[in-house]
Amino acid sequence: MMDFARIIGALEDSQAEGAQAMAAARRGFLEWVVATPGPVTARMARDALATRAARNAQSEAARAFVGCLREASVPPPAFAARQRAARVRRGHWLN
């Protein structure tokens, strides 16, 4: 989480607006992904969103970064479909 705090702190100091703020947010998001050991999961993005820094994001770049985290916090549709299918299979097995 130290990298997350450093990245969102730098984005809070940014004066970027519009497309520049979004570009800075995307660079920050990619930096967070690369700096995180192992695979980055939707759960990790949700954990980052739960921080005070994410909840209180003020600058346009920091808010855009939080938006990137929100997008990453949702499991891909194929993953959700596989989970539903597994629950159905387990349910059939139990009956």
Backbone atoms as SQL, in Angstrom:
CREATE TABLE atoms (id INTEGER PRIMARY KEY, chain TEXT, resi INTEGER, resn TEXT, atom TEXT, x REAL, y REAL, z REAL);
INSERT INTO atoms VALUES
  (1, 'A', 1, 'MET', 'N', 0.815, -1.210, 0.000),
  (2, 'A', 1, 'MET', 'CA', 0.000, 0.000, 0.000),
  (3, 'A', 1, 'MET', 'C', 0.855, 1.270, 0.000),
  (4, 'A', 2, 'MET', 'N', 2.134, 1.124, 0.291),
  (5, 'A', 2, 'MET', 'CA', 2.992, 2.314, 0.292),
  (6, 'A', 2, 'MET', 'C', 3.055, 2.936, -1.101),
  (7, 'A', 3, 'ASP', 'N', 3.160, 2.094, -2.130),
  (8, 'A', 3, 'ASP', 'CA', 3.187, 2.627, -3.488),
  (9, 'A', 3, 'ASP', 'C', 1.876, 3.336, -3.813),
  (10, 'A', 4, 'PHE', 'N', 0.766, 2.749, -3.369),
  (11, 'A', 4, 'PHE', 'CA', -0.535, 3.362, -3.607),
  (12, 'A', 4, 'PHE', 'C', -0.591, 4.751, -2.972),
  (13, 'A', 5, 'ALA', 'N', -0.164, 4.858, -1.727),
  (14, 'A', 5, 'ALA', 'CA', -0.198, 6.142, -1.015),
  (15, 'A', 5, 'ALA', 'C', 0.685, 7.172, -1.722),
  (16, 'A', 6, 'ARG', 'N', 1.861, 6.741, -2.177),
  (17, 'A', 6, 'ARG', 'CA', 2.768, 7.660, -2.871),
  (18, 'A', 6, 'ARG', 'C', 2.150, 8.124, -4.197),
  (19, 'A', 7, 'ILE', 'N', 1.552, 7.185, -4.927),
  (20, 'A', 7, 'ILE', 'CA', 0.979, 7.514, -6.243),
  (21, 'A', 7, 'ILE', 'C', -0.206, 8.453, -6.097),
  (22, 'A', 8, 'ILE', 'N', -1.128, 8.139, -5.204),
  (23, 'A', 8, 'ILE', 'CA', -2.310, 9.005, -5.073),
  (24, 'A', 8, 'ILE', 'C', -1.909, 10.362, -4.483),
  (25, 'A', 9, 'GLY', 'N', -0.888, 10.364, -3.629),
  (26, 'A', 9, 'GLY', 'CA', -0.388, 11.636, -3.099),
  (27, 'A', 9, 'GLY', 'C', 0.167, 12.522, -4.199),
  (28, 'A', 10, 'ALA', 'N', 0.930, 11.920, -5.109),
  (29, 'A', 10, 'ALA', 'CA', 1.484, 12.680, -6.236),
  (30, 'A', 10, 'ALA', 'C', 0.364, 13.180, -7.145),
  (31, 'A', 11, 'LEU', 'N', -0.652, 12.353, -7.346),
  (32, 'A', 11, 'LEU', 'CA', -1.777, 12.782, -8.190),
  (33, 'A', 11, 'LEU', 'C', -2.577, 13.895, -7.519),
  (34, 'A', 12, 'GLU', 'N', -2.656, 13.878, -6.206),
  (35, 'A', 12, 'GLU', 'CA', -3.341, 14.974, -5.492),
  (36, 'A', 12, 'GLU', 'C', -2.617, 16.294, -5.709),
  (37, 'A', 13, 'ASP', 'N', -1.290, 16.239, -5.840),
  (38, 'A', 13, 'ASP', 'CA', -0.503, 17.457, -6.062),
  (39, 'A', 13, 'ASP', 'C', -0.549, 17.931, -7.508),
  (40, 'A', 14, 'SER', 'N', -1.079, 17.110, -8.386),
  (41, 'A', 14, 'SER', 'CA', -1.109, 17.428, -9.809),
  (42, 'A', 14, 'SER', 'C', -2.134, 18.515, -10.111),
  (43, 'A', 15, 'GLN', 'N', -1.760, 19.408, -11.006),
  (44, 'A', 15, 'GLN', 'CA', -2.666, 20.463, -11.467),
  (45, 'A', 15, 'GLN', 'C', -3.315, 20.095, -12.804),
  (46, 'A', 16, 'ALA', 'N', -3.070, 18.862, -13.253),
  (47, 'A', 16, 'ALA', 'CA', -3.574, 18.420, -14.560),
  (48, 'A', 16, 'ALA', 'C', -5.100, 18.427, -14.578),
  (49, 'A', 17, 'GLU', 'N', -5.644, 18.732, -15.746),
  (50, 'A', 17, 'GLU', 'CA', -7.097, 18.732, -15.943),
  (51, 'A', 17, 'GLU', 'C', -7.430, 18.011, -17.233),
  (52, 'A', 18, 'GLY', 'N', -8.656, 17.553, -17.348),
  (53, 'A', 18, 'GLY', 'CA', -9.144, 16.939, -18.577),
  (54, 'A', 18, 'GLY', 'C', -8.346, 15.723, -18.990),
  (55, 'A', 19, 'ALA', 'N', -7.962, 15.703, -20.257),
  (56, 'A', 19, 'ALA', 'CA', -7.233, 14.555, -20.817),
  (57, 'A', 19, 'ALA', 'C', -5.892, 14.351, -20.126),
  (58, 'A', 20, 'GLN', 'N', -5.260, 15.442, -19.713),
  (59, 'A', 20, 'GLN', 'CA', -3.975, 15.319, -19.015),
  (60, 'A', 20, 'GLN', 'C', -4.163, 14.654, -17.655),
  (61, 'A', 21, 'ALA', 'N', -5.241, 14.964, -16.958),
  (62, 'A', 21, 'ALA', 'CA', -5.519, 14.331, -15.671),
  (63, 'A', 21, 'ALA', 'C', -5.782, 12.843, -15.864),
  (64, 'A', 22, 'MET', 'N', -6.533, 12.491, -16.900),
  (65, 'A', 22, 'MET', 'CA', -6.804, 11.075, -17.172),
  (66, 'A', 22, 'MET', 'C', -5.521, 10.343, -17.530),
  (67, 'A', 23, 'ALA', 'N', -4.662, 10.969, -18.330),
  (68, 'A', 23, 'ALA', 'CA', -3.393, 10.341, -18.693),
  (69, 'A', 23, 'ALA', 'C', -2.524, 10.129, -17.451),
  (70, 'A', 24, 'ALA', 'N', -2.477, 11.125, -16.572),
  (71, 'A', 24, 'ALA', 'CA', -1.711, 10.985, -15.329),
  (72, 'A', 24, 'ALA', 'C', -2.288, 9.867, -14.464),
  (73, 'A', 25, 'ALA', 'N', -3.609, 9.777, -14.408),
  (74, 'A', 25, 'ALA', 'CA', -4.262, 8.731, -13.621),
  (75, 'A', 25, 'ALA', 'C', -3.936, 7.352, -14.187),
  (76, 'A', 26, 'ARG', 'N', -3.971, 7.222, -15.485),
  (77, 'A', 26, 'ARG', 'CA', -3.657, 5.928, -16.111),
  (78, 'A', 26, 'ARG', 'C', -2.206, 5.543, -15.879),
  (79, 'A', 27, 'ARG', 'N', -1.303, 6.524, -15.984),
  (80, 'A', 27, 'ARG', 'CA', 0.104, 6.242, -15.686),
  (81, 'A', 27, 'ARG', 'C', 0.255, 5.805, -14.233),
  (82, 'A', 28, 'GLY', 'N', -0.447, 6.479, -13.331),
  (83, 'A', 28, 'GLY', 'CA', -0.403, 6.108, -11.919),
  (84, 'A', 28, 'GLY', 'C', -0.949, 4.714, -11.692),
  (85, 'A', 29, 'PHE', 'N', -2.039, 4.391, -12.382),
  (86, 'A', 29, 'PHE', 'CA', -2.624, 3.062, -12.241),
  (87, 'A', 29, 'PHE', 'C', -1.643, 1.997, -12.738),
  (88, 'A', 30, 'LEU', 'N', -1.040, 2.230, -13.897),
  (89, 'A', 30, 'LEU', 'CA', -0.071, 1.266, -14.425),
  (90, 'A', 30, 'LEU', 'C', 1.131, 1.134, -13.495),
  (91, 'A', 31, 'GLU', 'N', 1.563, 2.240, -12.930),
  (92, 'A', 31, 'GLU', 'CA', 2.672, 2.202, -11.974),
  (93, 'A', 31, 'GLU', 'C', 2.287, 1.357, -10.761),
  (94, 'A', 32, 'TRP', 'N', 1.058, 1.524, -10.276),
  (95, 'A', 32, 'TRP', 'CA', 0.572, 0.742, -9.130),
  (96, 'A', 32, 'TRP', 'C', 0.554, -0.746, -9.480),
  (97, 'A', 33, 'VAL', 'N', 0.069, -1.081, -10.664),
  (98, 'A', 33, 'VAL', 'CA', -0.002, -2.488, -11.092),
  (99, 'A', 33, 'VAL', 'C', 1.398, -3.090, -11.159),
  (100, 'A', 34, 'VAL', 'N', 2.329, -2.376, -11.771),
  (101, 'A', 34, 'VAL', 'CA', 3.683, -2.900, -11.947),
  (102, 'A', 34, 'VAL', 'C', 4.409, -2.997, -10.598),
  (103, 'A', 35, 'ALA', 'N', 4.168, -2.076, -9.701),
  (104, 'A', 35, 'ALA', 'CA', 4.854, -2.072, -8.411),
  (105, 'A', 35, 'ALA', 'C', 4.283, -3.104, -7.439),
  (106, 'A', 36, 'THR', 'N', 3.090, -3.597, -7.715),
  (107, 'A', 36, 'THR', 'CA', 2.464, -4.568, -6.815),
  (108, 'A', 36, 'THR', 'C', 3.066, -5.945, -7.073),
  (109, 'A', 37, 'PRO', 'N', 3.560, -6.590, -6.007),
  (110, 'A', 37, 'PRO', 'CA', 4.120, -7.928, -6.217),
  (111, 'A', 37, 'PRO', 'C', 3.016, -8.937, -6.557),
  (112, 'A', 38, 'GLY', 'N', 3.295, -9.767, -7.543),
  (113, 'A', 38, 'GLY', 'CA', 2.321, -10.783, -7.937),
  (114, 'A', 38, 'GLY', 'C', 1.193, -10.182, -8.757),
  (115, 'A', 39, 'PRO', 'N', 0.194, -11.004, -9.044),
  (116, 'A', 39, 'PRO', 'CA', -0.923, -10.517, -9.867),
  (117, 'A', 39, 'PRO', 'C', -1.811, -9.547, -9.091),
  (118, 'A', 40, 'VAL', 'N', -2.299, -8.550, -9.787),
  (119, 'A', 40, 'VAL', 'CA', -3.229, -7.589, -9.192),
  (120, 'A', 40, 'VAL', 'C', -4.643, -8.137, -9.406),
  (121, 'A', 41, 'THR', 'N', -5.408, -8.175, -8.332),
  (122, 'A', 41, 'THR', 'CA', -6.757, -8.735, -8.399),
  (123, 'A', 41, 'THR', 'C', -7.800, -7.637, -8.181),
  (124, 'A', 42, 'ALA', 'N', -9.035, -7.955, -8.527),
  (125, 'A', 42, 'ALA', 'CA', -10.140, -7.026, -8.273),
  (126, 'A', 42, 'ALA', 'C', -10.232, -6.742, -6.782),
  (127, 'A', 43, 'ARG', 'N', -9.941, -7.731, -5.961),
  (128, 'A', 43, 'ARG', 'CA', -9.985, -7.555, -4.500),
  (129, 'A', 43, 'ARG', 'C', -8.977, -6.502, -4.051),
  (130, 'A', 44, 'MET', 'N', -7.790, -6.524, -4.647),
  (131, 'A', 44, 'MET', 'CA', -6.761, -5.541, -4.284),
  (132, 'A', 44, 'MET', 'C', -7.212, -4.133, -4.667),
  (133, 'A', 45, 'ALA', 'N', -7.858, -4.002, -5.806),
  (134, 'A', 45, 'ALA', 'CA', -8.380, -2.698, -6.221),
  (135, 'A', 45, 'ALA', 'C', -9.457, -2.235, -5.239),
  (136, 'A', 46, 'ARG', 'N', -10.331, -3.160, -4.799),
  (137, 'A', 46, 'ARG', 'CA', -11.366, -2.794, -3.824),
  (138, 'A', 46, 'ARG', 'C', -10.740, -2.379, -2.497),
  (139, 'A', 47, 'ASP', 'N', -9.665, -3.056, -2.096),
  (140, 'A', 47, 'ASP', 'CA', -8.956, -2.675, -0.864),
  (141, 'A', 47, 'ASP', 'C', -8.384, -1.268, -0.994),
  (142, 'A', 48, 'ALA', 'N', -7.818, -0.950, -2.149),
  (143, 'A', 48, 'ALA', 'CA', -7.278, 0.396, -2.376),
  (144, 'A', 48, 'ALA', 'C', -8.403, 1.432, -2.349),
  (145, 'A', 49, 'LEU', 'N', -9.551, 1.091, -2.915),
  (146, 'A', 49, 'LEU', 'CA', -10.694, 2.011, -2.906),
  (147, 'A', 49, 'LEU', 'C', -11.211, 2.281, -1.496),
  (148, 'A', 50, 'ALA', 'N', -10.975, 1.351, -0.590),
  (149, 'A', 50, 'ALA', 'CA', -11.464, 1.493, 0.780),
  (150, 'A', 50, 'ALA', 'C', -10.587, 2.420, 1.623),
  (151, 'A', 51, 'THR', 'N', -9.457, 2.856, 1.090),
  (152, 'A', 51, 'THR', 'CA', -8.570, 3.729, 1.860),
  (153, 'A', 51, 'THR', 'C', -9.137, 5.145, 1.955),
  (154, 'A', 52, 'ARG', 'N', -8.727, 5.836, 2.963),
  (155, 'A', 52, 'ARG', 'CA', -9.162, 7.228, 3.157),
  (156, 'A', 52, 'ARG', 'C', -8.715, 8.104, 1.986),
  (157, 'A', 53, 'ALA', 'N', -7.496, 7.861, 1.515),
  (158, 'A', 53, 'ALA', 'CA', -6.973, 8.669, 0.401),
  (159, 'A', 53, 'ALA', 'C', -7.854, 8.533, -0.837),
  (160, 'A', 54, 'ALA', 'N', -8.308, 7.326, -1.125),
  (161, 'A', 54, 'ALA', 'CA', -9.170, 7.122, -2.294),
  (162, 'A', 54, 'ALA', 'C', -10.543, 7.743, -2.065),
  (163, 'A', 55, 'ARG', 'N', -11.079, 7.572, -0.878),
  (164, 'A', 55, 'ARG', 'CA', -12.415, 8.121, -0.576),
  (165, 'A', 55, 'ARG', 'C', -12.416, 9.644, -0.603),
  (166, 'A', 56, 'ASN', 'N', -11.285, 10.251, -0.240),
  (167, 'A', 56, 'ASN', 'CA', -11.220, 11.712, -0.141),
  (168, 'A', 56, 'ASN', 'C', -10.466, 12.359, -1.302),
  (169, 'A', 57, 'ALA', 'N', -10.328, 11.668, -2.409),
  (170, 'A', 57, 'ALA', 'CA', -9.592, 12.210, -3.555),
  (171, 'A', 57, 'ALA', 'C', -10.193, 13.552, -3.975),
  (172, 'A', 58, 'GLN', 'N', -9.330, 14.541, -4.169),
  (173, 'A', 58, 'GLN', 'CA', -9.782, 15.895, -4.487),
  (174, 'A', 58, 'GLN', 'C', -9.406, 16.341, -5.893),
  (175, 'A', 59, 'SER', 'N', -8.144, 16.151, -6.265),
  (176, 'A', 59, 'SER', 'CA', -7.715, 16.661, -7.571),
  (177, 'A', 59, 'SER', 'C', -8.356, 15.838, -8.686),
  (178, 'A', 60, 'GLU', 'N', -8.415, 16.427, -9.843),
  (179, 'A', 60, 'GLU', 'CA', -9.018, 15.730, -10.983),
  (180, 'A', 60, 'GLU', 'C', -8.236, 14.465, -11.327),
  (181, 'A', 61, 'ALA', 'N', -6.903, 14.537, -11.239),
  (182, 'A', 61, 'ALA', 'CA', -6.077, 13.370, -11.547),
  (183, 'A', 61, 'ALA', 'C', -6.297, 12.263, -10.512),
  (184, 'A', 62, 'ALA', 'N', -6.377, 12.615, -9.242),
  (185, 'A', 62, 'ALA', 'CA', -6.607, 11.611, -8.195),
  (186, 'A', 62, 'ALA', 'C', -7.987, 10.984, -8.343),
  (187, 'A', 63, 'ARG', 'N', -8.981, 11.794, -8.680),
  (188, 'A', 63, 'ARG', 'CA', -10.336, 11.240, -8.874),
  (189, 'A', 63, 'ARG', 'C', -10.370, 10.303, -10.094),
  (190, 'A', 64, 'ALA', 'N', -9.626, 10.647, -11.131),
  (191, 'A', 64, 'ALA', 'CA', -9.558, 9.773, -12.301),
  (192, 'A', 64, 'ALA', 'C', -8.854, 8.465, -11.946),
  (193, 'A', 65, 'PHE', 'N', -7.829, 8.525, -11.113),
  (194, 'A', 65, 'PHE', 'CA', -7.131, 7.333, -10.639),
  (195, 'A', 65, 'PHE', 'C', -8.094, 6.439, -9.858),
  (196, 'A', 66, 'VAL', 'N', -8.906, 7.037, -9.020),
  (197, 'A', 66, 'VAL', 'CA', -9.922, 6.277, -8.278),
  (198, 'A', 66, 'VAL', 'C', -10.897, 5.631, -9.266),
  (199, 'A', 67, 'GLY', 'N', -11.223, 6.321, -10.337),
  (200, 'A', 67, 'GLY', 'CA', -12.075, 5.734, -11.368),
  (201, 'A', 67, 'GLY', 'C', -11.433, 4.512, -12.014),
  (202, 'A', 68, 'CYS', 'N', -10.129, 4.573, -12.255),
  (203, 'A', 68, 'CYS', 'CA', -9.412, 3.414, -12.798),
  (204, 'A', 68, 'CYS', 'C', -9.486, 2.249, -11.816),
  (205, 'A', 69, 'LEU', 'N', -9.327, 2.551, -10.531),
  (206, 'A', 69, 'LEU', 'CA', -9.431, 1.502, -9.511),
  (207, 'A', 69, 'LEU', 'C', -10.833, 0.902, -9.486),
  (208, 'A', 70, 'ARG', 'N', -11.849, 1.754, -9.631),
  (209, 'A', 70, 'ARG', 'CA', -13.231, 1.245, -9.653),
  (210, 'A', 70, 'ARG', 'C', -13.430, 0.264, -10.798),
  (211, 'A', 71, 'GLU', 'N', -12.915, 0.627, -11.963),
  (212, 'A', 71, 'GLU', 'CA', -13.029, -0.272, -13.116),
  (213, 'A', 71, 'GLU', 'C', -12.313, -1.590, -12.853),
  (214, 'A', 72, 'ALA', 'N', -11.156, -1.515, -12.208),
  (215, 'A', 72, 'ALA', 'CA', -10.384, -2.723, -11.926),
  (216, 'A', 72, 'ALA', 'C', -10.992, -3.546, -10.795),
  (217, 'A', 73, 'SER', 'N', -11.854, -2.948, -10.005),
  (218, 'A', 73, 'SER', 'CA', -12.416, -3.652, -8.845),
  (219, 'A', 73, 'SER', 'C', -13.560, -4.582, -9.207),
  (220, 'A', 74, 'VAL', 'N', -14.024, -4.504, -10.440),
  (221, 'A', 74, 'VAL', 'CA', -15.141, -5.339, -10.890),
  (222, 'A', 74, 'VAL', 'C', -14.567, -6.558, -11.603),
  (223, 'A', 75, 'PRO', 'N', -14.884, -7.768, -11.130),
  (224, 'A', 75, 'PRO', 'CA', -14.371, -8.954, -11.825),
  (225, 'A', 75, 'PRO', 'C', -14.883, -8.982, -13.260),
  (226, 'A', 76, 'PRO', 'N', -14.077, -9.500, -14.182),
  (227, 'A', 76, 'PRO', 'CA', -14.526, -9.572, -15.569),
  (228, 'A', 76, 'PRO', 'C', -15.778, -10.433, -15.708),
  (229, 'A', 77, 'PRO', 'N', -16.643, -10.130, -16.669),
  (230, 'A', 77, 'PRO', 'CA', -17.890, -10.884, -16.829),
  (231, 'A', 77, 'PRO', 'C', -17.673, -12.387, -16.974),
  (232, 'A', 78, 'ALA', 'N', -16.636, -12.791, -17.672),
  (233, 'A', 78, 'ALA', 'CA', -16.383, -14.224, -17.844),
  (234, 'A', 78, 'ALA', 'C', -16.112, -14.884, -16.494),
  (235, 'A', 79, 'PHE', 'N', -15.412, -14.169, -15.622),
  (236, 'A', 79, 'PHE', 'CA', -15.123, -14.693, -14.290),
  (237, 'A', 79, 'PHE', 'C', -16.420, -14.888, -13.509),
  (238, 'A', 80, 'ALA', 'N', -17.293, -13.906, -13.560),
  (239, 'A', 80, 'ALA', 'CA', -18.572, -14.002, -12.848),
  (240, 'A', 80, 'ALA', 'C', -19.409, -15.145, -13.403),
  (241, 'A', 81, 'ALA', 'N', -19.391, -15.323, -14.718),
  (242, 'A', 81, 'ALA', 'CA', -20.151, -16.417, -15.332),
  (243, 'A', 81, 'ALA', 'C', -19.601, -17.764, -14.884),
  (244, 'A', 82, 'ARG', 'N', -18.272, -17.880, -14.805),
  (245, 'A', 82, 'ARG', 'CA', -17.675, -19.142, -14.346),
  (246, 'A', 82, 'ARG', 'C', -18.053, -19.417, -12.901),
  (247, 'A', 83, 'GLN', 'N', -18.072, -18.356, -12.076),
  (248, 'A', 83, 'GLN', 'CA', -18.463, -18.550, -10.674),
  (249, 'A', 83, 'GLN', 'C', -19.901, -19.020, -10.578),
  (250, 'A', 84, 'ARG', 'N', -20.806, -18.422, -11.361),
  (251, 'A', 84, 'ARG', 'CA', -22.214, -18.847, -11.341),
  (252, 'A', 84, 'ARG', 'C', -22.339, -20.298, -11.789),
  (253, 'A', 85, 'ALA', 'N', -21.624, -20.642, -12.840),
  (254, 'A', 85, 'ALA', 'CA', -21.678, -22.014, -13.349),
  (255, 'A', 85, 'ALA', 'C', -21.158, -22.996, -12.301),
  (256, 'A', 86, 'ALA', 'N', -20.106, -22.630, -11.598),
  (257, 'A', 86, 'ALA', 'CA', -19.561, -23.506, -10.555),
  (258, 'A', 86, 'ALA', 'C', -20.566, -23.671, -9.419),
  (259, 'A', 87, 'ARG', 'N', -21.258, -22.595, -9.059),
  (260, 'A', 87, 'ARG', 'CA', -22.275, -22.698, -7.994),
  (261, 'A', 87, 'ARG', 'C', -23.409, -23.608, -8.430),
  (262, 'A', 88, 'VAL', 'N', -23.801, -23.491, -9.691),
  (263, 'A', 88, 'VAL', 'CA', -24.877, -24.340, -10.213),
  (264, 'A', 88, 'VAL', 'C', -24.432, -25.799, -10.179),
  (265, 'A', 89, 'ARG', 'N', -23.199, -26.064, -10.636),
  (266, 'A', 89, 'ARG', 'CA', -22.697, -27.444, -10.622),
  (267, 'A', 89, 'ARG', 'C', -22.639, -27.985, -9.202),
  (268, 'A', 90, 'ARG', 'N', -22.152, -27.183, -8.276),
  (269, 'A', 90, 'ARG', 'CA', -22.094, -27.643, -6.875),
  (270, 'A', 90, 'ARG', 'C', -23.485, -27.890, -6.343),
  (271, 'A', 91, 'GLY', 'N', -24.439, -27.023, -6.700),
  (272, 'A', 91, 'GLY', 'CA', -25.812, -27.177, -6.259),
  (273, 'A', 91, 'GLY', 'C', -26.424, -28.462, -6.787),
  (274, 'A', 92, 'HIS', 'N', -26.134, -28.769, -8.047),
  (275, 'A', 92, 'HIS', 'CA', -26.667, -30.015, -8.627),
  (276, 'A', 92, 'HIS', 'C', -26.030, -31.228, -7.964),
  (277, 'A', 93, 'TRP', 'N', -24.746, -31.101, -7.629),
  (278, 'A', 93, 'TRP', 'CA', -24.042, -32.212, -7.017),
  (279, 'A', 93, 'TRP', 'C', -24.595, -32.491, -5.627),
  (280, 'A', 94, 'LEU', 'N', -24.960, -31.420, -4.926),
  (281, 'A', 94, 'LEU', 'CA', -25.466, -31.575, -3.571),
  (282, 'A', 94, 'LEU', 'C', -26.875, -32.142, -3.546),
  (283, 'A', 95, 'ASN', 'N', -27.653, -31.958, -4.592),
  (284, 'A', 95, 'ASN', 'CA', -29.048, -32.434, -4.600),
  (285, 'A', 95, 'ASN', 'C', -29.170, -33.866, -4.963);
